[in-house]
Amino acid sequence: MAAVLRLPGGARDASEIVEALLVAAGARDTTAPHLAARWRAIADDIGDALDQLPVPKTHLEQT
């Protein structure tokens, strides 16, 4: 299944979501290990998708 995320902060917001999922997974390692594993898998999938995005150009780069 695919999903489209429309985030005002773009990739920066998505990376914060990934970080939040990983922190939450760490908090649930002992009480809900299956849920923690699922959250880590979601974070990994989002991270992999972010890695596939083109690197944004900065204003200092020549085109």
N, CA, C and O atoms as a Maestro MAE file, in Angstrom:
{
 s_m_m2io_version
 :::
 2.0.0
}

f_m_ct {
 s_m_title
 :::
 protein
 m_atom[252] {
  # First column is atom index #
  i_m_mmod_type
  r_m_x_coord
  r_m_y_coord
  r_m_z_coord
  i_m_residue_number
  s_m_chain_name
  s_m_pdb_residue_name
  s_m_pdb_atom_name
  i_m_atomic_number
  :::
  1 25 0.835 -1.165 0.000 1 A "MET " " N  " 7
  2 3 0.000 0.000 0.000 1 A "MET " " CA " 6
  3 2 0.890 1.241 0.000 1 A "MET " " C  " 6
  4 15 1.927 1.268 0.662 1 A "MET " " O  " 8
  5 25 0.494 2.228 -0.717 2 A "ALA " " N  " 7
  6 3 1.249 3.483 -0.785 2 A "ALA " " CA " 6
  7 2 0.437 4.596 -0.148 2 A "ALA " " C  " 6
  8 15 -0.792 4.547 -0.104 2 A "ALA " " O  " 8
  9 25 1.139 5.584 0.337 3 A "ALA " " N  " 7
  10 3 0.486 6.747 0.926 3 A "ALA " " CA " 6
  11 2 1.229 8.000 0.490 3 A "ALA " " C  " 6
  12 15 2.439 7.980 0.264 3 A "ALA " " O  " 8
  13 25 0.488 9.077 0.378 4 A "VAL " " N  " 7
  14 3 1.082 10.364 0.049 4 A "VAL " " CA " 6
  15 2 0.981 11.245 1.286 4 A "VAL " " C  " 6
  16 15 -0.103 11.456 1.829 4 A "VAL " " O  " 8
  17 25 2.129 11.755 1.723 5 A "LEU " " N  " 7
  18 3 2.154 12.676 2.850 5 A "LEU " " CA " 6
  19 2 2.369 14.080 2.317 5 A "LEU " " C  " 6
  20 15 3.329 14.336 1.591 5 A "LEU " " O  " 8
  21 25 1.488 14.976 2.673 6 A "ARG " " N  " 7
  22 3 1.663 16.383 2.310 6 A "ARG " " CA " 6
  23 2 1.989 17.128 3.594 6 A "ARG " " C  " 6
  24 15 1.120 17.381 4.429 6 A "ARG " " O  " 8
  25 25 3.242 17.465 3.728 7 A "LEU " " N  " 7
  26 3 3.723 18.099 4.950 7 A "LEU " " CA " 6
  27 2 4.246 19.497 4.632 7 A "LEU " " C  " 6
  28 15 5.038 19.665 3.705 7 A "LEU " " O  " 8
  29 25 3.811 20.496 5.389 8 A "PRO " " N  " 7
  30 3 4.250 21.862 5.109 8 A "PRO " " CA " 6
  31 2 5.771 22.023 5.175 8 A "PRO " " C  " 6
  32 15 6.345 22.821 4.435 8 A "PRO " " O  " 8
  33 25 6.419 21.270 6.055 9 A "GLY " " N  " 7
  34 3 7.875 21.360 6.189 9 A "GLY " " CA " 6
  35 2 8.623 20.382 5.311 9 A "GLY " " C  " 6
  36 15 9.848 20.290 5.392 9 A "GLY " " O  " 8
  37 25 7.914 19.654 4.476 10 A "GLY " " N  " 7
  38 3 8.542 18.724 3.553 10 A "GLY " " CA " 6
  39 2 9.290 17.598 4.241 10 A "GLY " " C  " 6
  40 15 8.816 17.025 5.222 10 A "GLY " " O  " 8
  41 25 10.465 17.290 3.714 11 A "ALA " " N  " 7
  42 3 11.266 16.170 4.219 11 A "ALA " " CA " 6
  43 2 11.666 16.376 5.676 11 A "ALA " " C  " 6
  44 15 11.816 15.407 6.422 11 A "ALA " " O  " 8
  45 25 11.838 17.634 6.086 12 A "ARG " " N  " 7
  46 3 12.197 17.908 7.487 12 A "ARG " " CA " 6
  47 2 11.100 17.392 8.423 12 A "ARG " " C  " 6
  48 15 11.397 16.772 9.443 12 A "ARG " " O  " 8
  49 25 9.827 17.649 8.075 13 A "ASP " " N  " 7
  50 3 8.720 17.146 8.897 13 A "ASP " " CA " 6
  51 2 8.670 15.624 8.883 13 A "ASP " " C  " 6
  52 15 8.412 14.998 9.911 13 A "ASP " " O  " 8
  53 25 8.916 15.029 7.719 14 A "ALA " " N  " 7
  54 3 8.899 13.568 7.621 14 A "ALA " " CA " 6
  55 2 10.000 12.961 8.477 14 A "ALA " " C  " 6
  56 15 9.796 11.921 9.103 14 A "ALA " " O  " 8
  57 25 11.159 13.595 8.509 15 A "SER " " N  " 7
  58 3 12.239 13.053 9.332 15 A "SER " " CA " 6
  59 2 11.901 13.162 10.820 15 A "SER " " C  " 6
  60 15 12.332 12.323 11.611 15 A "SER " " O  " 8
  61 25 11.137 14.182 11.208 16 A "GLU " " N  " 7
  62 3 10.685 14.291 12.598 16 A "GLU " " CA " 6
  63 2 9.702 13.178 12.934 16 A "GLU " " C  " 6
  64 15 9.712 12.657 14.050 16 A "GLU " " O  " 8
  65 25 8.856 12.810 11.982 17 A "ILE " " N  " 7
  66 3 7.929 11.696 12.185 17 A "ILE " " CA " 6
  67 2 8.711 10.404 12.382 17 A "ILE " " C  " 6
  68 15 8.387 9.608 13.263 17 A "ILE " " O  " 8
  69 25 9.736 10.193 11.568 18 A "VAL " " N  " 7
  70 3 10.579 9.000 11.699 18 A "VAL " " CA " 6
  71 2 11.212 8.960 13.084 18 A "VAL " " C  " 6
  72 15 11.203 7.923 13.746 18 A "VAL " " O  " 8
  73 25 11.756 10.082 13.515 19 A "GLU " " N  " 7
  74 3 12.392 10.140 14.827 19 A "GLU " " CA " 6
  75 2 11.379 9.848 15.935 19 A "GLU " " C  " 6
  76 15 11.687 9.122 16.880 19 A "GLU " " O  " 8
  77 25 10.179 10.407 15.822 20 A "ALA " " N  " 7
  78 3 9.145 10.168 16.830 20 A "ALA " " CA " 6
  79 2 8.736 8.701 16.883 20 A "ALA " " C  " 6
  80 15 8.524 8.155 17.966 20 A "ALA " " O  " 8
  81 25 8.623 8.060 15.726 21 A "LEU " " N  " 7
  82 3 8.292 6.640 15.688 21 A "LEU " " CA " 6
  83 2 9.374 5.810 16.373 21 A "LEU " " C  " 6
  84 15 9.065 4.870 17.105 21 A "LEU " " O  " 8
  85 25 10.631 6.150 16.140 22 A "LEU " " N  " 7
  86 3 11.724 5.395 16.749 22 A "LEU " " CA " 6
  87 2 11.775 5.600 18.266 22 A "LEU " " C  " 6
  88 15 12.048 4.660 19.013 22 A "LEU " " O  " 8
  89 25 11.515 6.816 18.713 23 A "VAL " " N  " 7
  90 3 11.484 7.083 20.154 23 A "VAL " " CA " 6
  91 2 10.328 6.323 20.800 23 A "VAL " " C  " 6
  92 15 10.491 5.707 21.854 23 A "VAL " " O  " 8
  93 25 9.168 6.373 20.163 24 A "ALA " " N  " 7
  94 3 8.003 5.661 20.691 24 A "ALA " " CA " 6
  95 2 8.252 4.155 20.718 24 A "ALA " " C  " 6
  96 15 7.864 3.475 21.668 24 A "ALA " " O  " 8
  97 25 8.894 3.640 19.682 25 A "ALA " " N  " 7
  98 3 9.208 2.208 19.647 25 A "ALA " " CA " 6
  99 2 10.131 1.829 20.791 25 A "ALA " " C  " 6
  100 15 9.960 0.782 21.414 25 A "ALA " " O  " 8
  101 25 11.104 2.676 21.067 26 A "GLY " " N  " 7
  102 3 12.016 2.416 22.174 26 A "GLY " " CA " 6
  103 2 11.297 2.374 23.509 26 A "GLY " " C  " 6
  104 15 11.664 1.609 24.401 26 A "GLY " " O  " 8
  105 25 10.271 3.201 23.639 27 A "ALA " " N  " 7
  106 3 9.504 3.235 24.892 27 A "ALA " " CA " 6
  107 2 8.613 2.012 25.054 27 A "ALA " " C  " 6
  108 15 8.209 1.695 26.172 27 A "ALA " " O  " 8
  109 25 8.300 1.327 23.976 28 A "ARG " " N  " 7
  110 3 7.405 0.165 24.016 28 A "ARG " " CA " 6
  111 2 8.118 -1.166 23.831 28 A "ARG " " C  " 6
  112 15 7.465 -2.202 23.706 28 A "ARG " " O  " 8
  113 25 9.432 -1.154 23.812 29 A "ASP " " N  " 7
  114 3 10.193 -2.391 23.595 29 A "ASP " " CA " 6
  115 2 9.798 -3.510 24.551 29 A "ASP " " C  " 6
  116 15 9.647 -4.657 24.130 29 A "ASP " " O  " 8
  117 25 9.632 -3.196 25.817 30 A "THR " " N  " 7
  118 3 9.348 -4.255 26.796 30 A "THR " " CA " 6
  119 2 7.855 -4.505 26.974 30 A "THR " " C  " 6
  120 15 7.444 -5.640 27.215 30 A "THR " " O  " 8
  121 25 7.034 -3.452 26.858 31 A "THR " " N  " 7
  122 3 5.603 -3.625 27.114 31 A "THR " " CA " 6
  123 2 4.818 -4.078 25.885 31 A "THR " " C  " 6
  124 15 3.802 -4.761 26.017 31 A "THR " " O  " 8
  125 25 5.276 -3.709 24.705 32 A "ALA " " N  " 7
  126 3 4.571 -4.085 23.470 32 A "ALA " " CA " 6
  127 2 5.588 -4.278 22.346 32 A "ALA " " C  " 6
  128 15 5.667 -3.459 21.430 32 A "ALA " " O  " 8
  129 25 6.367 -5.360 22.417 33 A "PRO " " N  " 7
  130 3 7.443 -5.539 21.436 33 A "PRO " " CA " 6
  131 2 6.955 -5.655 19.989 33 A "PRO " " C  " 6
  132 15 7.645 -5.222 19.066 33 A "PRO " " O  " 8
  133 25 5.772 -6.236 19.788 34 A "HIS " " N  " 7
  134 3 5.264 -6.348 18.405 34 A "HIS " " CA " 6
  135 2 4.917 -4.971 17.839 34 A "HIS " " C  " 6
  136 15 5.179 -4.684 16.670 34 A "HIS " " O  " 8
  137 25 4.331 -4.134 18.674 35 A "LEU " " N  " 7
  138 3 4.006 -2.771 18.253 35 A "LEU " " CA " 6
  139 2 5.286 -1.969 18.000 35 A "LEU " " C  " 6
  140 15 5.376 -1.221 17.026 35 A "LEU " " O  " 8
  141 25 6.262 -2.132 18.878 36 A "ALA " " N  " 7
  142 3 7.545 -1.444 18.696 36 A "ALA " " CA " 6
  143 2 8.196 -1.853 17.377 36 A "ALA " " C  " 6
  144 15 8.736 -1.009 16.663 36 A "ALA " " O  " 8
  145 25 8.146 -3.123 17.060 37 A "ALA " " N  " 7
  146 3 8.729 -3.605 15.802 37 A "ALA " " CA " 6
  147 2 7.979 -3.027 14.603 37 A "ALA " " C  " 6
  148 15 8.591 -2.668 13.596 37 A "ALA " " O  " 8
  149 25 6.667 -2.938 14.714 38 A "ARG " " N  " 7
  150 3 5.866 -2.354 13.617 38 A "ARG " " CA " 6
  151 2 6.220 -0.885 13.418 38 A "ARG " " C  " 6
  152 15 6.388 -0.435 12.285 38 A "ARG " " O  " 8
  153 25 6.333 -0.135 14.515 39 A "TRP " " N  " 7
  154 3 6.689 1.283 14.404 39 A "TRP " " CA " 6
  155 2 8.076 1.455 13.810 39 A "TRP " " C  " 6
  156 15 8.304 2.380 13.031 39 A "TRP " " O  " 8
  157 25 9.006 0.576 14.167 40 A "ARG " " N  " 7
  158 3 10.356 0.650 13.582 40 A "ARG " " CA " 6
  159 2 10.310 0.354 12.076 40 A "ARG " " C  " 6
  160 15 11.006 0.996 11.290 40 A "ARG " " O  " 8
  161 25 9.497 -0.609 11.692 41 A "ALA " " N  " 7
  162 3 9.374 -0.943 10.265 41 A "ALA " " CA " 6
  163 2 8.787 0.238 9.489 41 A "ALA " " C  " 6
  164 15 9.245 0.543 8.387 41 A "ALA " " O  " 8
  165 25 7.784 0.901 10.053 42 A "ILE " " N  " 7
  166 3 7.196 2.075 9.400 42 A "ILE " " CA " 6
  167 2 8.248 3.179 9.282 42 A "ILE " " C  " 6
  168 15 8.384 3.806 8.232 42 A "ILE " " O  " 8
  169 25 8.987 3.409 10.360 43 A "ALA " " N  " 7
  170 3 10.042 4.431 10.335 43 A "ALA " " CA " 6
  171 2 11.090 4.090 9.277 43 A "ALA " " C  " 6
  172 15 11.546 4.976 8.554 43 A "ALA " " O  " 8
  173 25 11.471 2.834 9.180 44 A "ASP " " N  " 7
  174 3 12.445 2.408 8.169 44 A "ASP " " CA " 6
  175 2 11.920 2.639 6.759 44 A "ASP " " C  " 6
  176 15 12.655 3.102 5.888 44 A "ASP " " O  " 8
  177 25 10.646 2.315 6.533 45 A "ASP " " N  " 7
  178 3 10.046 2.515 5.207 45 A "ASP " " CA " 6
  179 2 10.015 3.993 4.827 45 A "ASP " " C  " 6
  180 15 10.329 4.350 3.691 45 A "ASP " " O  " 8
  181 25 9.639 4.851 5.771 46 A "ILE " " N  " 7
  182 3 9.620 6.283 5.494 46 A "ILE " " CA " 6
  183 2 11.046 6.785 5.252 46 A "ILE " " C  " 6
  184 15 11.282 7.570 4.333 46 A "ILE " " O  " 8
  185 25 11.986 6.336 6.069 47 A "GLY " " N  " 7
  186 3 13.383 6.726 5.891 47 A "GLY " " CA " 6
  187 2 13.927 6.303 4.538 47 A "GLY " " C  " 6
  188 15 14.640 7.065 3.885 47 A "GLY " " O  " 8
  189 25 13.590 5.084 4.113 48 A "ASP " " N  " 7
  190 3 14.033 4.615 2.796 48 A "ASP " " CA " 6
  191 2 13.451 5.483 1.680 48 A "ASP " " C  " 6
  192 15 14.139 5.792 0.706 48 A "ASP " " O  " 8
  193 25 12.174 5.879 1.825 49 A "ALA " " N  " 7
  194 3 11.551 6.738 0.818 49 A "ALA " " CA " 6
  195 2 12.214 8.117 0.800 49 A "ALA " " C  " 6
  196 15 12.409 8.697 -0.269 49 A "ALA " " O  " 8
  197 25 12.559 8.642 1.973 50 A "LEU " " N  " 7
  198 3 13.255 9.933 2.032 50 A "LEU " " CA " 6
  199 2 14.617 9.849 1.366 50 A "LEU " " C  " 6
  200 15 15.047 10.799 0.711 50 A "LEU " " O  " 8
  201 25 15.295 8.731 1.524 51 A "ASP " " N  " 7
  202 3 16.609 8.550 0.909 51 A "ASP " " CA " 6
  203 2 16.544 8.567 -0.615 51 A "ASP " " C  " 6
  204 15 17.538 8.874 -1.273 51 A "ASP " " O  " 8
  205 25 15.388 8.242 -1.179 52 A "GLN " " N  " 7
  206 3 15.228 8.196 -2.628 52 A "GLN " " CA " 6
  207 2 14.906 9.565 -3.229 52 A "GLN " " C  " 6
  208 15 14.949 9.730 -4.448 52 A "GLN " " O  " 8
  209 25 14.585 10.544 -2.386 53 A "LEU " " N  " 7
  210 3 14.290 11.881 -2.895 53 A "LEU " " CA " 6
  211 2 15.561 12.547 -3.400 53 A "LEU " " C  " 6
  212 15 16.646 12.302 -2.872 53 A "LEU " " O  " 8
  213 25 15.430 13.392 -4.427 54 A "PRO " " N  " 7
  214 3 16.620 14.107 -4.904 54 A "PRO " " CA " 6
  215 2 17.112 15.087 -3.839 54 A "PRO " " C  " 6
  216 15 16.328 15.621 -3.055 54 A "PRO " " O  " 8
  217 25 18.404 15.306 -3.832 55 A "VAL " " N  " 7
  218 3 19.000 16.244 -2.879 55 A "VAL " " CA " 6
  219 2 18.626 17.661 -3.317 55 A "VAL " " C  " 6
  220 15 18.842 18.032 -4.471 55 A "VAL " " O  " 8
  221 25 18.065 18.450 -2.399 56 A "PRO " " N  " 7
  222 3 17.690 19.819 -2.791 56 A "PRO " " CA " 6
  223 2 18.926 20.673 -3.054 56 A "PRO " " C  " 6
  224 15 19.956 20.521 -2.397 56 A "PRO " " O  " 8
  225 25 18.803 21.562 -4.015 57 A "LYS " " N  " 7
  226 3 19.901 22.475 -4.326 57 A "LYS " " CA " 6
  227 2 19.845 23.654 -3.366 57 A "LYS " " C  " 6
  228 15 18.767 24.120 -2.994 57 A "LYS " " O  " 8
  229 25 21.000 24.120 -2.978 58 A "THR " " N  " 7
  230 3 21.059 25.310 -2.137 58 A "THR " " CA " 6
  231 2 21.277 26.536 -3.019 58 A "THR " " C  " 6
  232 15 21.607 26.409 -4.198 58 A "THR " " O  " 8
  233 25 21.094 27.690 -2.458 59 A "HIS " " N  " 7
  234 3 21.263 28.928 -3.223 59 A "HIS " " CA " 6
  235 2 22.720 29.177 -3.589 59 A "HIS " " C  " 6
  236 15 23.004 29.955 -4.500 59 A "HIS " " O  " 8
  237 25 23.638 28.534 -2.897 60 A "LEU " " N  " 7
  238 3 25.055 28.748 -3.158 60 A "LEU " " CA " 6
  239 2 25.582 27.925 -4.323 60 A "LEU " " C  " 6
  240 15 26.653 28.215 -4.855 60 A "LEU " " O  " 8
  241 25 24.832 26.892 -4.725 61 A "GLU " " N  " 7
  242 3 25.291 26.030 -5.805 61 A "GLU " " CA " 6
  243 2 25.078 26.697 -7.161 61 A "GLU " " C  " 6
  244 15 24.080 27.386 -7.372 61 A "GLU " " O  " 8
  245 25 26.008 26.490 -8.064 62 A "GLN " " N  " 7
  246 3 25.886 26.971 -9.429 62 A "GLN " " CA " 6
  247 2 25.117 25.940 -10.245 62 A "GLN " " C  " 6
  248 15 25.319 24.740 -10.061 62 A "GLN " " O  " 8
  249 25 24.244 26.378 -11.137 63 A "THR " " N  " 7
  250 3 23.506 25.438 -11.993 63 A "THR " " CA " 6
  251 2 24.006 25.500 -13.400 63 A "THR " " C  " 6
  252 15 23.506 24.780 -14.265 63 A "THR " " O  " 8
  :::
 }
 m_bond[251] {
  # First column is bond index #
  i_m_from
  i_m_to
  i_m_order
  :::
  1 1 2 1
  2 2 3 1
  3 3 4 2
  4 3 5 1
  5 5 6 1
  6 6 7 1
  7 7 8 2
  8 7 9 1
  9 9 10 1
  10 10 11 1
  11 11 12 2
  12 11 13 1
  13 13 14 1
  14 14 15 1
  15 15 16 2
  16 15 17 1
  17 17 18 1
  18 18 19 1
  19 19 20 2
  20 19 21 1
  21 21 22 1
  22 22 23 1
  23 23 24 2
  24 23 25 1
  25 25 26 1
  26 26 27 1
  27 27 28 2
  28 27 29 1
  29 29 30 1
  30 30 31 1
  31 31 32 2
  32 31 33 1
  33 33 34 1
  34 34 35 1
  35 35 36 2
  36 35 37 1
  37 37 38 1
  38 38 39 1
  39 39 40 2
  40 39 41 1
  41 41 42 1
  42 42 43 1
  43 43 44 2
  44 43 45 1
  45 45 46 1
  46 46 47 1
  47 47 48 2
  48 47 49 1
  49 49 50 1
  50 50 51 1
  51 51 52 2
  52 51 53 1
  53 53 54 1
  54 54 55 1
  55 55 56 2
  56 55 57 1
  57 57 58 1
  58 58 59 1
  59 59 60 2
  60 59 61 1
  61 61 62 1
  62 62 63 1
  63 63 64 2
  64 63 65 1
  65 65 66 1
  66 66 67 1
  67 67 68 2
  68 67 69 1
  69 69 70 1
  70 70 71 1
  71 71 72 2
  72 71 73 1
  73 73 74 1
  74 74 75 1
  75 75 76 2
  76 75 77 1
  77 77 78 1
  78 78 79 1
  79 79 80 2
  80 79 81 1
  81 81 82 1
  82 82 83 1
  83 83 84 2
  84 83 85 1
  85 85 86 1
  86 86 87 1
  87 87 88 2
  88 87 89 1
  89 89 90 1
  90 90 91 1
  91 91 92 2
  92 91 93 1
  93 93 94 1
  94 94 95 1
  95 95 96 2
  96 95 97 1
  97 97 98 1
  98 98 99 1
  99 99 100 2
  100 99 101 1
  101 101 102 1
  102 102 103 1
  103 103 104 2
  104 103 105 1
  105 105 106 1
  106 106 107 1
  107 107 108 2
  108 107 109 1
  109 109 110 1
  110 110 111 1
  111 111 112 2
  112 111 113 1
  113 113 114 1
  114 114 115 1
  115 115 116 2
  116 115 117 1
  117 117 118 1
  118 118 119 1
  119 119 120 2
  120 119 121 1
  121 121 122 1
  122 122 123 1
  123 123 124 2
  124 123 125 1
  125 125 126 1
  126 126 127 1
  127 127 128 2
  128 127 129 1
  129 129 130 1
  130 130 131 1
  131 131 132 2
  132 131 133 1
  133 133 134 1
  134 134 135 1
  135 135 136 2
  136 135 137 1
  137 137 138 1
  138 138 139 1
  139 139 140 2
  140 139 141 1
  141 141 142 1
  142 142 143 1
  143 143 144 2
  144 143 145 1
  145 145 146 1
  146 146 147 1
  147 147 148 2
  148 147 149 1
  149 149 150 1
  150 150 151 1
  151 151 152 2
  152 151 153 1
  153 153 154 1
  154 154 155 1
  155 155 156 2
  156 155 157 1
  157 157 158 1
  158 158 159 1
  159 159 160 2
  160 159 161 1
  161 161 162 1
  162 162 163 1
  163 163 164 2
  164 163 165 1
  165 165 166 1
  166 166 167 1
  167 167 168 2
  168 167 169 1
  169 169 170 1
  170 170 171 1
  171 171 172 2
  172 171 173 1
  173 173 174 1
  174 174 175 1
  175 175 176 2
  176 175 177 1
  177 177 178 1
  178 178 179 1
  179 179 180 2
  180 179 181 1
  181 181 182 1
  182 182 183 1
  183 183 184 2
  184 183 185 1
  185 185 186 1
  186 186 187 1
  187 187 188 2
  188 187 189 1
  189 189 190 1
  190 190 191 1
  191 191 192 2
  192 191 193 1
  193 193 194 1
  194 194 195 1
  195 195 196 2
  196 195 197 1
  197 197 198 1
  198 198 199 1
  199 199 200 2
  200 199 201 1
  201 201 202 1
  202 202 203 1
  203 203 204 2
  204 203 205 1
  205 205 206 1
  206 206 207 1
  207 207 208 2
  208 207 209 1
  209 209 210 1
  210 210 211 1
  211 211 212 2
  212 211 213 1
  213 213 214 1
  214 214 215 1
  215 215 216 2
  216 215 217 1
  217 217 218 1
  218 218 219 1
  219 219 220 2
  220 219 221 1
  221 221 222 1
  222 222 223 1
  223 223 224 2
  224 223 225 1
  225 225 226 1
  226 226 227 1
  227 227 228 2
  228 227 229 1
  229 229 230 1
  230 230 231 1
  231 231 232 2
  232 231 233 1
  233 233 234 1
  234 234 235 1
  235 235 236 2
  236 235 237 1
  237 237 238 1
  238 238 239 1
  239 239 240 2
  240 239 241 1
  241 241 242 1
  242 242 243 1
  243 243 244 2
  244 243 245 1
  245 245 246 1
  246 246 247 1
  247 247 248 2
  248 247 249 1
  249 249 250 1
  250 250 251 1
  251 251 252 2
  :::
 }
}
